[in-house]
């Protein structure tokens, strides 16, 4: 994203949720495949079918800014994130002084200053609960993006298993994401029934947030306090 695109995203996400400096959201989704001939057990996900666990990041306008579809269905979301070039890019930018580029993810991802996740066990009416509601409102865009992507390219739906080897499935997913962006650029209408076909990864157990003193926790707490 260019600096101009980042600034536009920050403005849109802030007007939508009140959370500052957000430039995108991430989520995982399972792409169903037939059992591969090698390392079959690695592709069996927690839902009971064989799949690729694809991590997708989008901006406020449902443009897909990043996709990592290299990993088997049993792979944890946090592993996909920690080994992604998106995470490496954001971390490097943060270390170089960029404090204003934040992504939002669910509790399956590790909390950090540049990736904010919801508070655990937030009681109703508290600042944590308010933050979580605004976080969910902003992050809804990635869920809708995945829904539109899968409805537009129905080979990605869970009930339409791909018969290719995992490497080729990865290529198909990447191409579908590129074609999705082309559709967005040329203002081709989104499928109306997209929500019906949304099938995101159900978050696994929350990631250890390393206590209240971690940089990510301090950043999240600071934003939650400002929302009151």
C-alpha positions in Angstrom: 0.0 0.0 0.0 1.2 3.5 -0.8 1.2 6.1 1.9 -1.8 7.7 0.3 -3.7 4.4 0.3 -2.7 3.8 4.0 -4.0 7.3 5.0 -7.3 6.7 3.2 -7.7 3.3 4.9 -7.0 4.9 8.3 -9.6 7.5 7.7 -12.2 5.0 6.6 -11.6 2.5 9.4 -11.6 5.3 12.0 -14.9 6.7 10.7 -16.4 3.2 10.8 -15.2 2.0 14.2 -13.3 4.8 16.0 -10.1 2.8 16.2 -7.2 4.8 15.0 -4.4 3.9 12.5 -6.0 0.7 11.1 -5.0 0.0 7.6 -6.3 -3.5 7.2 -7.8 -6.7 8.6 -6.8 -10.4 8.4 -8.6 -13.7 8.7 -8.2 -17.3 7.7 -10.4 -19.5 5.6 -10.4 -23.2 4.7 -10.3 -24.1 1.0 -11.5 -27.7 0.7 -9.4 -30.3 -1.2 -9.4 -34.0 -1.7 -7.0 -35.9 0.5 -3.4 -35.5 -1.0 -1.3 -38.5 -1.5 1.6 -37.2 0.7 1.3 -35.9 4.3 -2.4 -36.6 4.2 -2.8 -36.1 7.9 -1.5 -32.5 7.8 -4.4 -31.4 5.6 -7.2 -32.7 7.9 -8.6 -29.6 9.7 -10.5 -29.3 12.9 -13.8 -29.3 11.0 -13.1 -32.8 9.7 -12.3 -32.2 6.1 -9.0 -31.8 4.1 -8.1 -28.2 3.3 -5.6 -25.4 2.8 -5.7 -22.8 5.5 -5.5 -19.5 3.6 -4.8 -16.2 5.4 -6.3 -13.2 3.7 -5.7 -9.5 4.4 -7.9 -6.8 3.0 -8.4 -3.0 3.2 -11.6 -1.0 3.9 -12.8 -1.4 0.4 -12.5 -5.2 0.3 -9.4 -5.1 -1.9 -7.2 -8.2 -1.0 -3.8 -6.8 0.0 -2.2 -10.0 0.9 -2.8 -13.8 0.7 -0.8 -16.7 2.1 -2.3 -20.0 1.0 0.8 -22.2 1.4 -0.2 -24.1 4.5 -2.1 -27.3 5.3 -5.5 -27.2 7.0 -4.2 -28.4 10.4 -1.9 -25.4 10.6 -2.7 -22.8 13.3 -3.5 -19.3 12.2 -0.7 -17.9 14.4 1.8 -20.1 12.5 0.6 -18.8 9.1 0.8 -15.2 10.4 4.2 -15.6 12.1 5.8 -17.0 8.9 4.2 -14.5 6.5 5.9 -11.7 4.7 3.1 -9.4 5.8 4.1 -9.9 9.4 7.8 -9.4 8.6 6.9 -6.2 6.7 4.8 -4.7 9.5 7.4 -5.6 12.1 10.2 -4.0 10.2 8.2 -0.9 9.6 7.3 -0.7 13.3 10.9 -1.1 14.4 11.8 1.7 11.9 9.4 4.1 13.7 6.0 3.5 11.9 3.5 3.5 14.8 0.6 4.2 12.6 0.0 1.0 10.6 -2.2 -1.5 12.5 -4.0 -4.6 11.3 -6.9 -6.2 13.2 -7.3 -10.0 13.7 -9.3 -12.4 15.8 -8.2 -14.2 18.9 -6.4 -16.9 16.9 -3.6 -14.4 16.1 -0.9 -13.1 18.5 -1.4 -9.7 19.9 1.3 -7.1 19.0 1.6 -3.3 18.5 0.8 -3.7 14.8 -1.8 -6.6 15.1 -4.6 -5.9 17.6 -6.9 -8.7 18.7 -10.0 -8.6 21.0 -9.8 -8.6 24.8 -10.6 -12.0 26.4 -13.6 -12.3 28.8 -14.6 -8.7 28.5 -17.6 -7.9 30.8 -20.5 -6.0 29.3 -20.2 -2.2 29.6 -16.5 -2.1 30.3 -14.0 -0.4 28.1 -12.7 -3.8 27.0 -16.2 -4.7 25.8 -16.6 -1.4 24.0 -13.2 -2.0 22.3 -14.2 -5.5 21.3 -17.5 -4.3 19.7 -15.7 -1.6 17.7 -13.0 -4.1 16.8 -15.6 -6.6 15.5 -17.4 -3.8 13.5 -14.1 -2.9 11.8 -13.0 -6.5 11.2 -16.3 -7.5 9.6 -14.9 -6.2 6.3 -12.5 -9.2 5.9 -15.3 -11.6 6.6 -17.4 -10.0 3.9 -14.4 -10.0 1.6 -13.9 -13.8 2.0 -17.6 -14.3 1.5 -17.5 -12.3 -1.8 -14.4 -14.1 -3.0 -15.9 -17.6 -2.4 -19.2 -16.7 -4.0 -17.5 -15.2 -7.0 -15.2 -18.2 -7.4 -17.2 -21.1 -6.2 -14.4 -23.6 -6.6 -13.3 -22.1 -3.2 -16.4 -23.2 -1.4 -16.1 -26.0 1.1 -18.7 -28.3 -0.7 -16.7 -28.1 -3.9 -13.4 -29.9 -3.1 -10.5 -29.2 -5.5 -9.0 -32.3 -7.0 -5.6 -30.8 -7.5 -2.4 -31.3 -5.5 -1.9 -28.7 -2.7 0.7 -26.6 -4.6 -1.7 -26.2 -7.5 -4.5 -25.3 -5.1 -2.3 -22.6 -3.7 -1.9 -21.2 -7.2 -5.6 -21.3 -7.9 -6.3 -19.4 -4.6 -3.7 -16.7 -5.5 -5.2 -16.3 -9.0 -8.8 -16.0 -7.6 -7.6 -13.3 -5.2 -5.9 -11.4 -8.1 -9.1 -11.7 -10.2 -11.2 -10.5 -7.3 -9.1 -7.3 -7.2 -9.5 -6.8 -10.9 -13.2 -7.1 -10.4 -13.1 -4.5 -7.7 -10.9 -2.1 -9.8 -13.3 -2.2 -12.7 -16.4 -2.0 -10.4 -17.9 -5.3 -11.3 -20.7 -5.9 -8.9 -20.2 -8.2 -5.9 -22.3 -11.4 -5.8 -25.5 -10.6 -3.9 -25.6 -14.0 -2.1 -22.0 -13.8 -0.9 -22.9 -13.9 2.8 -24.6 -17.3 2.3 -21.3 -18.8 1.3 -19.0 -17.3 3.9 -16.9 -20.0 5.6 -14.1 -18.6 7.7 -11.8 -20.5 10.0 -13.3 -20.9 13.4 -10.7 -19.3 15.8 -8.7 -21.7 17.8 -7.9 -21.2 21.5 -6.7 -17.6 22.3 -3.0 -17.0 21.9 -1.0 -16.2 25.0 -0.7 -12.4 25.2 2.4 -12.4 27.4 0.7 -10.4 30.2 -0.4 -6.9 30.6 3.1 -5.5 30.1 3.6 -6.5 26.5 3.9 -3.8 23.9 0.8 -5.1 22.1 -1.3 -5.1 25.3 -0.2 -1.6 26.2 -1.1 -0.3 22.7 -4.5 -2.0 22.9 -5.2 -0.7 26.4 -4.2 2.8 25.3 -6.7 2.7 22.4 -9.4 1.2 24.6 -9.0 4.0 27.2 -9.3 6.6 24.4 -12.6 5.1 23.2 -14.3 5.8 26.6 
